[in-house]
Amino acid sequence: MLSRNGYRDKFLDRCIQQFLNRKYGVTQQRDAPAEPSPSPKCISLQLPYLGSISNNIRQELSSFVRHKAVVNVKLRCFQSTRKLQSWFSVKDRQALLNRFNVVYKLTCSRGASYIGQTQRNLTNRI
């Protein structure tokens, strides 16, 4: 339609190429083939927050990746915090005989057995 209205083919090709480049991120043009620069691959790394040690580790890792990586890599570090209670068990474990809703099996010396379930603690049931 545009060529019927008097637009030149070179102009139309350039406009179409620019549109496709913006739409799909293509960097090569038909007139001048060039090697596209690869976009850096992002790697996210979660580090626990331990004060200034975490920052030092992040800087060392970033420096290492920047200098030693074979491919173009961008390292993104973020720090996470945990509540103190997640490091320690809040409740003590109950002894087996003090647990509720237990399925149990009792065996007799003659070879007979009984399987049951109790909603009380096992000590009271036995």
Wavefront OBJ file of the C-alpha trace (Angstrom):
o trace
v 0.000 0.000 0.000
v 2.817 2.385 0.874
v 4.727 1.611 -2.332
v 1.564 2.385 -4.319
v 1.500 5.772 -2.608
v 4.992 6.608 -3.859
v 7.253 5.575 -0.973
v 10.635 4.181 -2.044
v 11.456 0.515 -1.445
v 14.643 1.350 0.498
v 12.698 3.582 2.858
v 10.035 0.901 3.377
v 12.650 -1.797 4.007
v 14.408 0.410 6.570
v 11.124 1.188 8.378
v 10.142 -2.488 8.450
v 13.606 -3.454 9.697
v 13.475 -0.844 12.487
v 10.032 -2.044 13.511
v 11.176 -5.672 13.643
v 14.291 -4.714 15.603
v 12.224 -2.897 18.211
v 9.618 -5.654 18.369
v 11.920 -8.681 18.557
v 15.215 -7.173 19.733
v 17.061 -8.097 16.532
v 20.286 -6.132 16.063
v 21.280 -7.349 12.596
v 20.367 -5.317 9.580
v 20.053 -6.767 6.124
v 22.469 -4.255 4.548
v 25.294 -4.643 7.087
v 25.367 -8.020 8.806
v 26.943 -7.614 12.201
v 27.564 -9.945 15.087
v 24.863 -9.288 17.710
v 26.217 -8.587 21.155
v 24.768 -11.224 23.459
v 22.781 -9.898 26.349
v 24.238 -10.869 29.710
v 22.770 -13.913 31.373
v 21.443 -12.980 34.818
v 22.108 -15.293 37.727
v 20.318 -14.586 40.993
v 21.930 -15.697 44.209
v 20.322 -15.593 47.638
v 22.703 -15.010 50.529
v 21.808 -14.959 54.206
v 22.239 -11.584 55.848
v 25.186 -11.773 58.245
v 26.138 -8.111 58.462
v 29.259 -6.855 56.691
v 30.375 -10.417 55.928
v 27.475 -10.761 53.479
v 28.539 -7.611 51.623
v 32.136 -8.828 51.406
v 31.032 -12.193 50.029
v 28.776 -10.483 47.474
v 31.618 -8.245 46.276
v 34.055 -11.156 46.021
v 31.575 -13.277 44.064
v 30.754 -10.434 41.686
v 34.431 -9.764 41.079
v 35.144 -13.440 40.487
v 32.287 -13.839 38.010
v 33.232 -10.655 36.166
v 36.868 -11.724 35.692
v 36.590 -15.505 35.339
v 33.297 -16.109 33.519
v 33.590 -17.517 30.013
v 30.223 -16.128 28.909
v 28.669 -12.748 29.580
v 27.093 -13.174 33.033
v 25.555 -10.652 35.380
v 25.408 -11.763 39.010
v 22.548 -10.421 41.095
v 22.838 -11.078 44.821
v 20.110 -10.399 47.315
v 20.154 -10.956 51.015
v 17.481 -12.702 53.010
v 16.824 -12.551 56.690
v 15.422 -15.244 58.920
v 13.725 -14.976 62.248
v 15.709 -16.207 65.215
v 13.139 -18.906 65.940
v 13.809 -20.524 62.553
v 17.354 -21.342 63.697
v 16.136 -23.168 66.801
v 13.358 -25.592 67.555
v 10.706 -23.799 69.569
v 9.109 -26.864 71.109
v 10.664 -29.911 72.678
v 9.773 -33.246 71.120
v 7.294 -35.308 73.071
v 8.189 -38.767 74.229
v 6.474 -41.519 72.253
v 4.385 -42.630 75.244
v 3.008 -39.092 75.727
v 1.751 -38.627 72.143
v -1.941 -38.540 71.172
v -3.707 -40.189 68.185
v -1.252 -43.066 68.054
v -1.696 -46.298 66.126
v -0.160 -49.138 68.094
v 0.328 -52.896 67.870
v 0.467 -55.156 70.910
v 1.756 -58.721 70.527
v 1.153 -61.564 72.915
v 3.768 -64.157 73.847
v 1.588 -66.784 72.099
v 1.820 -64.948 68.730
v -1.525 -63.137 68.761
v -1.469 -59.403 68.105
v -3.830 -56.472 68.516
v -3.708 -53.274 66.448
v -5.484 -50.221 67.773
v -5.647 -46.454 67.732
v -6.039 -44.180 70.725
v -7.024 -40.547 70.998
v -5.652 -40.441 74.529
v -1.942 -40.498 75.146
v -0.366 -43.910 74.766
v 0.626 -44.225 78.432
v -3.000 -43.981 79.595
v -4.140 -46.436 76.914
v -1.615 -49.114 77.814
l 1 2 3 4 5 6 7 8 9 10 11 12 13 14 15 16 17 18 19 20 21 22 23 24 25 26 27 28 29 30 31 32 33 34 35 36 37 38 39 40 41 42 43 44 45 46 47 48 49 50 51 52 53 54 55 56 57 58 59 60 61 62 63 64 65 66 67 68 69 70 71 72 73 74 75 76 77 78 79 80 81 82 83 84 85 86 87 88 89 90 91 92 93 94 95 96 97 98 99 100 101 102 103 104 105 106 107 108 109 110 111 112 113 114 115 116 117 118 119 120 121 122 123 124 125 126
